[in-house]
Amino acid sequence: MYRVARASEFLVITGIGINELKITKKALVWPLQKCRVIDVTPMNYTFEVNAMSAEKLPFLLPAVFTIGPCVDDREKLIKYAKLLSHHARDSHDVKDLVQGVIEGETRVLAASMTMEEIFKGTKDFKKEVFDKVQLELNQFGLLIYNANIKQLVNV
């Protein structure tokens, strides 16, 4: 059967004649091969991260991240197809994974800074959070397309 993916989708083919998996936009799928469609549209994730500074002062970090599979890098797309594509797009598993990475990296970074450093250098703090979160998401084939941290709130 000849299959063609939509603009925001890819075909993942496994089975006879394919070593691991094949990712493509269109393909001829033979008997004894399985074809699954993965949607690569980025999704918005909204979080309110409770973190604590080096002085043990709590603060709230409200953030919105737009995260999706990295379609420009074939290796990252293969990682995504292997690890996360079997979950539904709005699955709690993927949201929990993303939230865990964001919360973990934010808390580790915040714990190493004083409250004054966090609030004075909010731009640097935000950039460092994004860089560290992206580094962790790379192992799942995910990419931060956009990230907005709203005003830091001292609790």
Residue, then its C-alpha position, 0 to 999 in steps of 0.5 A: m500500500y502506498r502511504v503519504a504523510r500530511a505536512s505535520e506528520f511523518l511515517v515510521i515504518t518497521g518490519i521485513g527489509i528494514n533494519e531498525l526503523k525508517i522515517t519518511k514522508k511517503a513510502l510503499v508499505w509491503p506486507l509484513q511491514k508496519c506503518r505508524v503515523i507520528d505527528v510532529t506539531p509542537m505543543n504548549y506546556t504551561f508550568e508553575v515551578n516552585a523553586m528555592s534559592a541558595e538562601k532557602l527562599p522560595f519563589l515561583l517561576p511561571a513558564v510556557f514552553t512550546i516543545g516538539p520533535c526536532v524535525d531538522d535532525r534525522e537522529k533526533l527524529i529517530k530518537y523521538a520515534k523510538l522513545l515517545s511516538h507511541h504516546a498520544r500527543d496530549s499524553h500525561d506521560v510526555k507532559d510529566l517528562v517535560q515537566g520533570v525536566i523543566e522543574g529539575e533543571t530550574r531547581v538545580l540552577a536556582a539552588s546555586m544562586t542567591m535570590e538577588e542574583i536570580f532577580k537581578g539577572t533574570k535574563d541570564f537566569k532564563k537563558e541558562v534554564f532554557d539551555k539546560v532544559q534543551l540539553e536534557l530534552n535532546q536525549f528524547g529528540l525534543l526541541i524547545y521552539n519557544a519558551n516564555i518565563k513570566q515574571l518571577v514571583n517571590v513567595 
